[in-house]
Amino acid sequence: MGKEPTIQRVLLTGATGFVGSALYPALIDAGFDVVCATRSPERARRKQPEKTWVGLDVEDDASVRRAMEGCDAAYYLVHRMSDAEDYEARETSAAMNFLEAATRAGVHRIVYLGGVKPRREPSRHLRSRLVTGAILRSGDVSTIELRASMIIGAGSASWRLLRDISVRLPLMLCPRWLRNRTEPVAIEDVVRALVAALTLRHEGSASFDIPGPEVVTFQECVRRVAEAVGNDPVMVNVPLLTPHLSTYWLRLVTGTNVHLARELVEGLKSDLLARDARFWELVGVDDLVSIDEAIARALAEGPSTGNTYERAIKRVYRDPHASA
């Protein structure tokens, strides 16, 4: 086996997002030279002048090529969920742009954070994430795709949805899909996985699941968050409430964008379970953060839920077509 390529300068896309913001300090602590990419570099510099910023729009191949220059590795932490009919095609094109730019720049490693493959037909946003991973792994650049189910941490869209439901509902109708299973993973462990993937000794490309330490139902997640904040909602199991119908009452409960909430809930239609925990074994991690500890940390670090439910009710009654 030849000498492993040296990785020093790293391009971090999604640097202003939930995962990117958490990953940045870990990469700096590990000794990497990090270039943060965003579509609005001037605004980012004003807010965080201590970071190195570069302009990048994954749908603009020229900007991707410029941002990639001089980088040894790159993180692809870009995922857009919207109600646009063409967003899957746009994500496919963006992934191809990124791979082409990385190949031309001589990048040694791409690390991509995607989603766990469901046991049944994936929702639109999960299918798009899987396709993105397949595209990035299809080229000559060694790509490590990490697949997570629910990430627990302040700032995560799925966490905000879970938190708002758990905190604000005294009575909850629990459709059958809420009894599907998942393996929630703490943001701290996701960051550890992303850092480890950068220098993982692996020829070619591969995908790995990064499950949390416990298999639970989504309903159990709701119960644990509610318990952590001193709430004790009455949960009534119902057979017919579909994920699509559920989004109509979610707009009253959560401050999460209604289109985003719909996509997230559609992704819960089946079990989201890892194939195995092989990645944790490969990188020597055996002390994953427990679900209850991850919940406690997210509640402590995140903003107060305040009067989210009451504000949402007022907005909807003032304008029946308003988004909560």
ZADO-1210 file (C-alpha; in nm, 4 decimals, padded with zeros to 6 digits):
<atoms>
<atom x="00.0000" y="00.0000" z="00.0000" code="MET" pos="1"/>
<atom x="00.1346" y="00.3410" z="-00.0961" code="GLY" pos="2"/>
<atom x="00.1796" y="00.6381" z="00.1254" code="LYS" pos="3"/>
<atom x="-00.1429" y="00.7941" z="00.2466" code="GLU" pos="4"/>
<atom x="-00.2052" y="01.1403" z="00.0958" code="PRO" pos="5"/>
<atom x="-00.1617" y="01.4323" z="00.3326" code="THR" pos="6"/>
<atom x="-00.4739" y="01.6283" z="00.4110" code="ILE" pos="7"/>
<atom x="-00.4250" y="01.9779" z="00.5452" code="GLN" pos="8"/>
<atom x="-00.6555" y="02.2281" z="00.3710" code="ARG" pos="9"/>
<atom x="-01.0219" y="02.1351" z="00.3937" code="VAL" pos="10"/>
<atom x="-01.3228" y="02.2898" z="00.2209" code="LEU" pos="11"/>
<atom x="-01.6265" y="02.2977" z="00.4492" code="LEU" pos="12"/>
<atom x="-01.9554" y="02.3478" z="00.2665" code="THR" pos="13"/>
<atom x="-02.2622" y="02.4119" z="00.4758" code="GLY" pos="14"/>
<atom x="-02.0340" y="02.6012" z="00.7132" code="ALA" pos="15"/>
<atom x="-02.3120" y="02.8255" z="00.8426" code="THR" pos="16"/>
<atom x="-02.5531" y="02.5360" z="00.8976" code="GLY" pos="17"/>
<atom x="-02.6231" y="02.3168" z="01.1972" code="PHE" pos="18"/>
<atom x="-02.3704" y="02.0389" z="01.1283" code="VAL" pos="19"/>
<atom x="-02.1074" y="02.2614" z="00.9658" code="GLY" pos="20"/>
<atom x="-02.1052" y="02.5028" z="01.2593" code="SER" pos="21"/>
<atom x="-02.0541" y="02.2146" z="01.5005" code="ALA" pos="22"/>
<atom x="-01.7876" y="02.0514" z="01.2844" code="LEU" pos="23"/>
<atom x="-01.5693" y="02.3592" z="01.2334" code="TYR" pos="24"/>
<atom x="-01.4135" y="02.3814" z="01.5836" code="PRO" pos="25"/>
<atom x="-01.3438" y="02.0078" z="01.5849" code="ALA" pos="26"/>
<atom x="-01.1531" y="02.0362" z="01.2564" code="LEU" pos="27"/>
<atom x="-00.9525" y="02.3324" z="01.3888" code="ILE" pos="28"/>
<atom x="-00.8724" y="02.1408" z="01.7079" code="ASP" pos="29"/>
<atom x="-00.7547" y="01.8508" z="01.4917" code="ALA" pos="30"/>
<atom x="-00.5061" y="02.0826" z="01.3173" code="GLY" pos="31"/>
<atom x="-00.6744" y="02.1272" z="00.9782" code="PHE" pos="32"/>
<atom x="-00.6747" y="02.4484" z="00.7766" code="ASP" pos="33"/>
<atom x="-01.0461" y="02.5036" z="00.7151" code="VAL" pos="34"/>
<atom x="-01.1974" y="02.7094" z="00.4331" code="VAL" pos="35"/>
<atom x="-01.5639" y="02.7817" z="00.5049" code="CYS" pos="36"/>
<atom x="-01.7958" y="02.7982" z="00.2054" code="ALA" pos="37"/>
<atom x="-02.1205" y="02.9919" z="00.1855" code="THR" pos="38"/>
<atom x="-02.3349" y="03.1647" z="-00.0745" code="ARG" pos="39"/>
<atom x="-02.3003" y="03.4915" z="00.1216" code="SER" pos="40"/>
<atom x="-01.9317" y="03.5207" z="00.2191" code="PRO" pos="41"/>
<atom x="-01.9394" y="03.8949" z="00.2976" code="GLU" pos="42"/>
<atom x="-02.2225" y="03.8558" z="00.5452" code="ARG" pos="43"/>
<atom x="-02.0469" y="03.5561" z="00.7008" code="ALA" pos="44"/>
<atom x="-01.7221" y="03.7541" z="00.7378" code="ARG" pos="45"/>
<atom x="-01.9039" y="04.0311" z="00.9202" code="ARG" pos="46"/>
<atom x="-02.0505" y="03.7822" z="01.1663" code="LYS" pos="47"/>
<atom x="-01.7442" y="03.5571" z="01.2059" code="GLN" pos="48"/>
<atom x="-01.4314" y="03.7399" z="01.0858" code="PRO" pos="49"/>
<atom x="-01.2026" y="03.4865" z="01.2528" code="GLU" pos="50"/>
<atom x="-01.2913" y="03.2245" z="00.9896" code="LYS" pos="51"/>
<atom x="-01.1674" y="03.1981" z="00.6304" code="THR" pos="52"/>
<atom x="-01.4656" y="03.2371" z="00.3980" code="TRP" pos="53"/>
<atom x="-01.5136" y="03.1683" z="00.0298" code="VAL" pos="54"/>
<atom x="-01.8167" y="03.2145" z="-00.1934" code="GLY" pos="55"/>
<atom x="-01.9751" y="02.8922" z="-00.3184" code="LEU" pos="56"/>
<atom x="-02.3082" y="02.8028" z="-00.4715" code="ASP" pos="57"/>
<atom x="-02.3262" y="02.4304" z="-00.5504" code="VAL" pos="58"/>
<atom x="-02.5489" y="02.5075" z="-00.8494" code="GLU" pos="59"/>
<atom x="-02.2806" y="02.7362" z="-00.9963" code="ASP" pos="60"/>
<atom x="-01.9994" y="02.5124" z="-01.1210" code="ASP" pos="61"/>
<atom x="-01.7552" y="02.8029" z="-01.1628" code="ALA" pos="62"/>
<atom x="-01.7920" y="02.9063" z="-00.7989" code="SER" pos="63"/>
<atom x="-01.7427" y="02.5466" z="-00.6867" code="VAL" pos="64"/>
<atom x="-01.4211" y="02.5187" z="-00.8884" code="ARG" pos="65"/>
<atom x="-01.2861" y="02.8442" z="-00.7416" code="ARG" pos="66"/>
<atom x="-01.3694" y="02.7400" z="-00.3867" code="ALA" pos="67"/>
<atom x="-01.2062" y="02.3996" z="-00.4339" code="MET" pos="68"/>
<atom x="-00.8695" y="02.5357" z="-00.5500" code="GLU" pos="69"/>
<atom x="-00.5825" y="02.4352" z="-00.3236" code="GLY" pos="70"/>
<atom x="-00.7951" y="02.2067" z="-00.1048" code="CYS" pos="71"/>
<atom x="-00.6911" y="01.8527" z="-00.0144" code="ASP" pos="72"/>
<atom x="-01.0344" y="01.7390" z="00.0999" code="ALA" pos="73"/>
<atom x="-01.3931" y="01.8628" z="00.1016" code="ALA" pos="74"/>
<atom x="-01.7063" y="01.8150" z="00.3087" code="TYR" pos="75"/>
<atom x="-02.0398" y="01.8073" z="00.1290" code="TYR" pos="76"/>
<atom x="-02.2936" y="01.9159" z="00.3902" code="LEU" pos="77"/>
<atom x="-02.5461" y="02.0637" z="00.1508" code="VAL" pos="78"/>
<atom x="-02.9050" y="01.9476" z="00.1400" code="HIS" pos="79"/>
<atom x="-03.2007" y="02.1581" z="00.0404" code="ARG" pos="80"/>
<atom x="-03.5548" y="02.0543" z="00.1161" code="MET" pos="81"/>
<atom x="-03.8259" y="02.2623" z="-00.0460" code="SER" pos="82"/>
<atom x="-04.1621" y="02.2356" z="-00.2115" code="ASP" pos="83"/>
<atom x="-04.0097" y="02.2976" z="-00.5546" code="ALA" pos="84"/>
<atom x="-04.0928" y="02.0262" z="-00.8042" code="GLU" pos="85"/>
<atom x="-03.7393" y="02.0221" z="-00.9453" code="ASP" pos="86"/>
<atom x="-03.5362" y="02.0146" z="-00.6260" code="TYR" pos="87"/>
<atom x="-03.4286" y="01.6519" z="-00.6730" code="GLU" pos="88"/>
<atom x="-03.2918" y="01.7320" z="-01.0184" code="ALA" pos="89"/>
<atom x="-03.1184" y="02.0404" z="-00.8809" code="ARG" pos="90"/>
<atom x="-02.9566" y="01.8378" z="-00.6040" code="GLU" pos="91"/>
<atom x="-02.8389" y="01.5810" z="-00.8569" code="THR" pos="92"/>
<atom x="-02.6837" y="01.8526" z="-01.0727" code="SER" pos="93"/>
<atom x="-02.5187" y="02.0146" z="-00.7690" code="ALA" pos="94"/>
<atom x="-02.3591" y="01.6857" z="-00.6625" code="ALA" pos="95"/>
<atom x="-02.2220" y="01.6327" z="-01.0139" code="MET" pos="96"/>
<atom x="-02.0784" y="01.9864" z="-01.0128" code="ASN" pos="97"/>
<atom x="-01.9094" y="01.9197" z="-00.6806" code="PHE" pos="98"/>
<atom x="-01.7597" y="01.5881" z="-00.7874" code="LEU" pos="99"/>
<atom x="-01.6286" y="01.7340" z="-01.1130" code="GLU" pos="100"/>
<atom x="-01.4661" y="02.0283" z="-00.9328" code="ALA" pos="101"/>
<atom x="-01.3102" y="01.7991" z="-00.6716" code="ALA" pos="102"/>
<atom x="-01.1681" y="01.5756" z="-00.9442" code="THR" pos="103"/>
<atom x="-01.0191" y="01.8693" z="-01.1337" code="ARG" pos="104"/>
<atom x="-00.8693" y="02.0141" z="-00.8145" code="ALA" pos="105"/>
<atom x="-00.7004" y="01.6856" z="-00.7227" code="GLY" pos="106"/>
<atom x="-00.8926" y="01.6516" z="-00.3950" code="VAL" pos="107"/>
<atom x="-00.7998" y="01.3341" z="-00.2057" code="HIS" pos="108"/>
<atom x="-01.1182" y="01.2816" z="-00.0037" code="ARG" pos="109"/>
<atom x="-01.4830" y="01.3902" z="-00.0058" code="ILE" pos="110"/>
<atom x="-01.6910" y="01.3342" z="00.3069" code="VAL" pos="111"/>
<atom x="-02.0681" y="01.3461" z="00.2685" code="TYR" pos="112"/>
<atom x="-02.3347" y="01.3304" z="00.5387" code="LEU" pos="113"/>
<atom x="-02.6524" y="01.1696" z="00.4091" code="GLY" pos="114"/>
<atom x="-02.9462" y="00.9770" z="00.5484" code="GLY" pos="115"/>
<atom x="-03.0083" y="00.6136" z="00.6397" code="VAL" pos="116"/>
<atom x="-03.1712" y="00.4086" z="00.3662" code="LYS" pos="117"/>
<atom x="-03.5248" y="00.3125" z="00.4807" code="PRO" pos="118"/>
<atom x="-03.6475" y="-00.0443" z="00.4667" code="ARG" pos="119"/>
<atom x="-03.9311" y="00.0603" z="00.2362" code="ARG" pos="120"/>
<atom x="-03.9640" y="00.3082" z="-00.0505" code="GLU" pos="121"/>
<atom x="-03.7814" y="00.6272" z="00.0566" code="PRO" pos="122"/>
<atom x="-03.9507" y="00.9642" z="00.0720" code="SER" pos="123"/>
<atom x="-03.8530" y="01.2276" z="-00.1790" code="ARG" pos="124"/>
<atom x="-03.5922" y="01.3962" z="00.0400" code="HIS" pos="125"/>
<atom x="-03.4372" y="01.0662" z="00.1565" code="LEU" pos="126"/>
<atom x="-03.4224" y="00.9430" z="-00.2033" code="ARG" pos="127"/>
<atom x="-03.2476" y="01.2648" z="-00.3030" code="SER" pos="128"/>
<atom x="-02.9889" y="01.2216" z="-00.0280" code="ARG" pos="129"/>
<atom x="-02.9188" y="00.8638" z="-00.1325" code="LEU" pos="130"/>
<atom x="-02.8807" y="00.9662" z="-00.4975" code="VAL" pos="131"/>
<atom x="-02.6429" y="01.2461" z="-00.3965" code="THR" pos="132"/>
<atom x="-02.4278" y="00.9971" z="-00.2083" code="GLY" pos="133"/>
<atom x="-02.4234" y="00.7577" z="-00.5014" code="ALA" pos="134"/>
<atom x="-02.3130" y="01.0358" z="-00.7372" code="ILE" pos="135"/>
<atom x="-02.0304" y="01.1510" z="-00.5113" code="LEU" pos="136"/>
<atom x="-01.9102" y="00.7902" z="-00.4691" code="ARG" pos="137"/>
<atom x="-01.9194" y="00.7249" z="-00.8437" code="SER" pos="138"/>
<atom x="-01.6071" y="00.9237" z="-00.9322" code="GLY" pos="139"/>
<atom x="-01.2338" y="00.8798" z="-00.8895" code="ASP" pos="140"/>
<atom x="-01.2153" y="01.0854" z="-00.5679" code="VAL" pos="141"/>
<atom x="-01.2268" y="00.8682" z="-00.2563" code="SER" pos="142"/>
<atom x="-01.5618" y="00.9505" z="-00.0980" code="THR" pos="143"/>
<atom x="-01.6868" y="00.8437" z="00.2436" code="ILE" pos="144"/>
<atom x="-02.0623" y="00.8742" z="00.2781" code="GLU" pos="145"/>
<atom x="-02.1949" y="00.8683" z="00.6339" code="LEU" pos="146"/>
<atom x="-02.5640" y="00.7960" z="00.6823" code="ARG" pos="147"/>
<atom x="-02.7480" y="00.9085" z="00.9943" code="ALA" pos="148"/>
<atom x="-03.1123" y="00.8891" z="01.0919" code="SER" pos="149"/>
<atom x="-03.2300" y="01.1492" z="01.3437" code="MET" pos="150"/>
<atom x="-02.9558" y="01.3818" z="01.4702" code="ILE" pos="151"/>
<atom x="-03.0191" y="01.5190" z="01.8178" code="ILE" pos="152"/>
<atom x="-02.8737" y="01.8630" z="01.8776" code="GLY" pos="153"/>
<atom x="-02.9778" y="02.2249" z="01.9108" code="ALA" pos="154"/>
<atom x="-03.0257" y="02.3592" z="01.5597" code="GLY" pos="155"/>
<atom x="-03.1271" y="02.0335" z="01.3921" code="SER" pos="156"/>
<atom x="-03.4547" y="02.0652" z="01.2007" code="ALA" pos="157"/>
<atom x="-03.5686" y="01.7168" z="01.3025" code="SER" pos="158"/>
<atom x="-03.4794" y="01.7937" z="01.6638" code="TRP" pos="159"/>
<atom x="-03.6786" y="02.1192" z="01.6611" code="ARG" pos="160"/>
<atom x="-03.9789" y="01.9314" z="01.5259" code="LEU" pos="161"/>
<atom x="-03.9454" y="01.6623" z="01.7926" code="LEU" pos="162"/>
<atom x="-03.8952" y="01.9202" z="02.0678" code="ARG" pos="163"/>
<atom x="-04.1943" y="02.1316" z="01.9713" code="ASP" pos="164"/>
<atom x="-04.4250" y="01.8309" z="01.9538" code="ILE" pos="165"/>
<atom x="-04.3023" y="01.7002" z="02.2898" code="SER" pos="166"/>
<atom x="-04.3207" y="02.0330" z="02.4709" code="VAL" pos="167"/>
<atom x="-04.6415" y="02.1800" z="02.3347" code="ARG" pos="168"/>
<atom x="-04.8940" y="01.8985" z="02.3001" code="LEU" pos="169"/>
<atom x="-05.0910" y="01.7970" z="02.6134" code="PRO" pos="170"/>
<atom x="-05.2761" y="01.5400" z="02.4028" code="LEU" pos="171"/>
<atom x="-05.1149" y="01.3661" z="02.1097" code="MET" pos="172"/>
<atom x="-05.2716" y="01.1439" z="01.8456" code="LEU" pos="173"/>
<atom x="-05.0085" y="00.8860" z="01.7604" code="CYS" pos="174"/>
<atom x="-05.0514" y="00.7357" z="01.4132" code="PRO" pos="175"/>
<atom x="-04.8976" y="00.4033" z="01.3247" code="ARG" pos="176"/>
<atom x="-04.5956" y="00.5636" z="01.1571" code="TRP" pos="177"/>
<atom x="-04.4852" y="00.7053" z="01.4933" code="LEU" pos="178"/>
<atom x="-04.4205" y="00.3461" z="01.6035" code="ARG" pos="179"/>
<atom x="-04.1545" y="00.3052" z="01.3353" code="ASN" pos="180"/>
<atom x="-03.8026" y="00.2693" z="01.4685" code="ARG" pos="181"/>
<atom x="-03.4931" y="00.4837" z="01.4476" code="THR" pos="182"/>
<atom x="-03.1467" y="00.5089" z="01.6032" code="GLU" pos="183"/>
<atom x="-03.1006" y="00.8750" z="01.7046" code="PRO" pos="184"/>
<atom x="-02.7418" y="00.9945" z="01.7210" code="VAL" pos="185"/>
<atom x="-02.6042" y="01.2944" z="01.9101" code="ALA" pos="186"/>
<atom x="-02.4508" y="01.5787" z="01.7113" code="ILE" pos="187"/>
<atom x="-02.1306" y="01.5304" z="01.9117" code="GLU" pos="188"/>
<atom x="-02.0976" y="01.1762" z="01.7748" code="ASP" pos="189"/>
<atom x="-02.1823" y="01.2889" z="01.4211" code="VAL" pos="190"/>
<atom x="-01.8961" y="01.5386" z="01.4459" code="VAL" pos="191"/>
<atom x="-01.6608" y="01.2668" z="01.5685" code="ARG" pos="192"/>
<atom x="-01.7590" y="01.0514" z="01.2720" code="ALA" pos="193"/>
<atom x="-01.7116" y="01.3329" z="01.0217" code="LEU" pos="194"/>
<atom x="-01.3649" y="01.4144" z="01.1532" code="VAL" pos="195"/>
<atom x="-01.2633" y="01.0477" z="01.1533" code="ALA" pos="196"/>
<atom x="-01.3924" y="00.9964" z="00.7976" code="ALA" pos="197"/>
<atom x="-01.1558" y="01.2628" z="00.6681" code="LEU" pos="198"/>
<atom x="-00.8469" y="01.0505" z="00.7294" code="THR" pos="199"/>
<atom x="-01.0016" y="00.7023" z="00.7346" code="LEU" pos="200"/>
<atom x="-00.7621" y="00.4556" z="00.5707" code="ARG" pos="201"/>
<atom x="-00.9843" y="00.3305" z="00.2926" code="HIS" pos="202"/>
<atom x="-00.9135" y="00.2874" z="-00.0766" code="GLU" pos="203"/>
<atom x="-01.1869" y="00.4020" z="-00.3069" code="GLY" pos="204"/>
<atom x="-01.5312" y="00.5044" z="-00.1868" code="SER" pos="205"/>
<atom x="-01.7788" y="00.3589" z="00.0591" code="ALA" pos="206"/>
<atom x="-02.0927" y="00.4337" z="00.2559" code="SER" pos="207"/>
<atom x="-02.1286" y="00.3695" z="00.6283" code="PHE" pos="208"/>
<atom x="-02.4198" y="00.4067" z="00.8659" code="ASP" pos="209"/>
<atom x="-02.3588" y="00.5907" z="01.1936" code="ILE" pos="210"/>
<atom x="-02.6337" y="00.4733" z="01.4298" code="PRO" pos="211"/>
<atom x="-02.6875" y="00.5991" z="01.7805" code="GLY" pos="212"/>
<atom x="-02.6582" y="00.3635" z="02.0799" code="PRO" pos="213"/>
<atom x="-03.0235" y="00.2577" z="02.1035" code="GLU" pos="214"/>
<atom x="-03.3133" y="00.1526" z="01.8820" code="VAL" pos="215"/>
<atom x="-03.6317" y="00.3396" z="01.9731" code="VAL" pos="216"/>
<atom x="-03.9611" y="00.4315" z="01.8118" code="THR" pos="217"/>
<atom x="-04.0324" y="00.7905" z="01.7170" code="PHE" pos="218"/>
<atom x="-04.3105" y="00.7821" z="01.9744" code="GLN" pos="219"/>
<atom x="-04.0601" y="00.6856" z="02.2420" code="GLU" pos="220"/>
<atom x="-03.8433" y="00.9812" z="02.1381" code="CYS" pos="221"/>
<atom x="-04.1397" y="01.2128" z="02.1908" code="VAL" pos="222"/>
<atom x="-04.2066" y="01.0630" z="02.5335" code="ARG" pos="223"/>
<atom x="-03.8446" y="01.1025" z="02.6447" code="ARG" pos="224"/>
<atom x="-03.8218" y="01.4655" z="02.5384" code="VAL" pos="225"/>
<atom x="-04.1545" y="01.5401" z="02.7058" code="ALA" pos="226"/>
<atom x="-04.0340" y="01.3718" z="03.0225" code="GLU" pos="227"/>
<atom x="-03.7107" y="01.5730" z="03.0143" code="ALA" pos="228"/>
<atom x="-03.9047" y="01.9022" z="03.0200" code="VAL" pos="229"/>
<atom x="-04.1589" y="01.7872" z="03.2763" code="GLY" pos="230"/>
<atom x="-04.4422" y="01.7342" z="03.0309" code="ASN" pos="231"/>
<atom x="-04.6685" y="01.4308" z="03.0467" code="ASP" pos="232"/>
<atom x="-04.8770" y="01.4245" z="02.7282" code="PRO" pos="233"/>
<atom x="-05.1628" y="01.1812" z="02.6846" code="VAL" pos="234"/>
<atom x="-05.0771" y="00.9634" z="02.3844" code="MET" pos="235"/>
<atom x="-05.3626" y="00.8048" z="02.1934" code="VAL" pos="236"/>
<atom x="-05.2738" y="00.5529" z="01.9239" code="ASN" pos="237"/>
<atom x="-05.4733" y="00.5957" z="01.6029" code="VAL" pos="238"/>
<atom x="-05.4504" y="00.3824" z="01.2866" code="PRO" pos="239"/>
<atom x="-05.5288" y="00.6192" z="00.9992" code="LEU" pos="240"/>
<atom x="-05.3431" y="00.9506" z="01.0368" code="LEU" pos="241"/>
<atom x="-05.0912" y="00.9516" z="00.7504" code="THR" pos="242"/>
<atom x="-04.7642" y="01.1496" z="00.7500" code="PRO" pos="243"/>
<atom x="-04.9151" y="01.3814" z="00.4880" code="HIS" pos="244"/>
<atom x="-05.2245" y="01.4552" z="00.6985" code="LEU" pos="245"/>
<atom x="-05.0075" y="01.4982" z="01.0067" code="SER" pos="246"/>
<atom x="-04.8387" y="01.8030" z="00.8579" code="THR" pos="247"/>
<atom x="-05.1638" y="01.9998" z="00.8825" code="TYR" pos="248"/>
<atom x="-05.1600" y="01.9951" z="01.2612" code="TRP" pos="249"/>
<atom x="-04.7809" y="02.0273" z="01.2741" code="LEU" pos="250"/>
<atom x="-04.8125" y="02.3793" z="01.1330" code="ARG" pos="251"/>
<atom x="-04.9964" y="02.4702" z="01.4565" code="LEU" pos="252"/>
<atom x="-04.7376" y="02.3144" z="01.6830" code="VAL" pos="253"/>
<atom x="-04.3923" y="02.3847" z="01.5476" code="THR" pos="254"/>
<atom x="-04.1976" y="02.6877" z="01.4349" code="GLY" pos="255"/>
<atom x="-04.0239" y="02.4703" z="01.1747" code="THR" pos="256"/>
<atom x="-04.0991" y="02.5688" z="00.8142" code="ASN" pos="257"/>
<atom x="-04.4126" y="02.3819" z="00.7093" code="VAL" pos="258"/>
<atom x="-04.2567" y="02.2495" z="00.3863" code="HIS" pos="259"/>
<atom x="-03.9519" y="02.1281" z="00.5786" code="LEU" pos="260"/>
<atom x="-04.1732" y="01.9673" z="00.8427" code="ALA" pos="261"/>
<atom x="-04.3718" y="01.7884" z="00.5720" code="ARG" pos="262"/>
<atom x="-04.0573" y="01.6453" z="00.4135" code="GLU" pos="263"/>
<atom x="-03.9219" y="01.5339" z="00.7517" code="LEU" pos="264"/>
<atom x="-04.2455" y="01.3611" z="00.8496" code="VAL" pos="265"/>
<atom x="-04.2746" y="01.1910" z="00.5094" code="GLU" pos="266"/>
<atom x="-03.9332" y="01.0391" z="00.5833" code="GLY" pos="267"/>
<atom x="-04.0723" y="00.8615" z="00.8909" code="LEU" pos="268"/>
<atom x="-04.2996" y="00.6269" z="00.6955" code="LYS" pos="269"/>
<atom x="-04.0786" y="00.3255" z="00.7681" code="SER" pos="270"/>
<atom x="-03.8001" y="00.2111" z="00.9987" code="ASP" pos="271"/>
<atom x="-03.4772" y="00.4090" z="00.9679" code="LEU" pos="272"/>
<atom x="-03.2305" y="00.1518" z="01.0974" code="LEU" pos="273"/>
<atom x="-02.8611" y="00.1145" z="01.0257" code="ALA" pos="274"/>
<atom x="-02.7271" y="-00.1806" z="00.8344" code="ARG" pos="275"/>
<atom x="-02.4602" y="-00.2190" z="01.1017" code="ASP" pos="276"/>
<atom x="-02.2327" y="-00.0200" z="01.3340" code="ALA" pos="277"/>
<atom x="-01.9136" y="-00.1100" z="01.1488" code="ARG" pos="278"/>
<atom x="-01.7948" y="00.2491" z="01.1121" code="PHE" pos="279"/>
<atom x="-01.7769" y="00.2997" z="01.4871" code="TRP" pos="280"/>
<atom x="-01.5653" y="-00.0142" z="01.5121" code="GLU" pos="281"/>
<atom x="-01.3345" y="00.1027" z="01.2332" code="LEU" pos="282"/>
<atom x="-01.2642" y="00.4358" z="01.4050" code="VAL" pos="283"/>
<atom x="-01.2496" y="00.2948" z="01.7585" code="GLY" pos="284"/>
<atom x="-01.5541" y="00.4728" z="01.9046" code="VAL" pos="285"/>
<atom x="-01.7359" y="00.2743" z="02.1720" code="ASP" pos="286"/>
<atom x="-01.8673" y="00.5498" z="02.4009" code="ASP" pos="287"/>
<atom x="-02.1587" y="00.6984" z="02.2084" code="LEU" pos="288"/>
<atom x="-02.3661" y="00.9647" z="02.3802" code="VAL" pos="289"/>
<atom x="-02.6896" y="00.8168" z="02.5180" code="SER" pos="290"/>
<atom x="-03.0228" y="00.9378" z="02.3827" code="ILE" pos="291"/>
<atom x="-03.1236" y="01.0866" z="02.7169" code="ASP" pos="292"/>
<atom x="-02.7924" y="01.2719" z="02.7500" code="GLU" pos="293"/>
<atom x="-02.8200" y="01.3999" z="02.3933" code="ALA" pos="294"/>
<atom x="-03.1712" y="01.5268" z="02.4667" code="ILE" pos="295"/>
<atom x="-03.0554" y="01.6991" z="02.7859" code="ALA" pos="296"/>
<atom x="-02.7691" y="01.8715" z="02.6023" code="ARG" pos="297"/>
<atom x="-02.9913" y="01.9849" z="02.3150" code="ALA" pos="298"/>
<atom x="-03.2484" y="02.1281" z="02.5557" code="LEU" pos="299"/>
<atom x="-02.9780" y="02.3072" z="02.7539" code="ALA" pos="300"/>
<atom x="-02.8034" y="02.4536" z="02.4476" code="GLU" pos="301"/>
<atom x="-03.1057" y="02.5389" z="02.2368" code="GLY" pos="302"/>
<atom x="-03.3207" y="02.8491" z="02.2608" code="PRO" pos="303"/>
<atom x="-03.6257" y="02.8429" z="02.4820" code="SER" pos="304"/>
<atom x="-03.9377" y="02.7191" z="02.3093" code="THR" pos="305"/>
<atom x="-04.1116" y="03.0252" z="02.4561" code="GLY" pos="306"/>
<atom x="-04.4685" y="03.0534" z="02.3350" code="ASN" pos="307"/>
<atom x="-04.4167" y="02.8742" z="02.0037" code="THR" pos="308"/>
<atom x="-04.7512" y="02.6977" z="02.0193" code="TYR" pos="309"/>
<atom x="-04.9457" y="03.0082" z="02.1218" code="GLU" pos="310"/>
<atom x="-04.7799" y="03.2245" z="01.8558" code="ARG" pos="311"/>
<atom x="-04.8516" y="02.9643" z="01.5886" code="ALA" pos="312"/>
<atom x="-05.2184" y="02.9430" z="01.6878" code="ILE" pos="313"/>
<atom x="-05.2534" y="03.3214" z="01.6679" code="LYS" pos="314"/>
<atom x="-05.0885" y="03.3375" z="01.3262" code="ARG" pos="315"/>
<atom x="-05.3075" y="03.0650" z="01.1789" code="VAL" pos="316"/>
<atom x="-05.6295" y="03.2100" z="01.3161" code="TYR" pos="317"/>
<atom x="-05.5294" y="03.5547" z="01.1908" code="ARG" pos="318"/>
<atom x="-05.4445" y="03.4123" z="00.8472" code="ASP" pos="319"/>
<atom x="-05.5704" y="03.0587" z="00.7751" code="PRO" pos="320"/>
<atom x="-05.3118" y="03.0260" z="00.4966" code="HIS" pos="321"/>
<atom x="-05.0152" y="03.1413" z="00.7082" code="ALA" pos="322"/>
<atom x="-04.7275" y="02.9055" z="00.7714" code="SER" pos="323"/>
<atom x="-04.6510" y="02.8322" z="01.1359" code="ALA" pos="324"/>
</atoms>
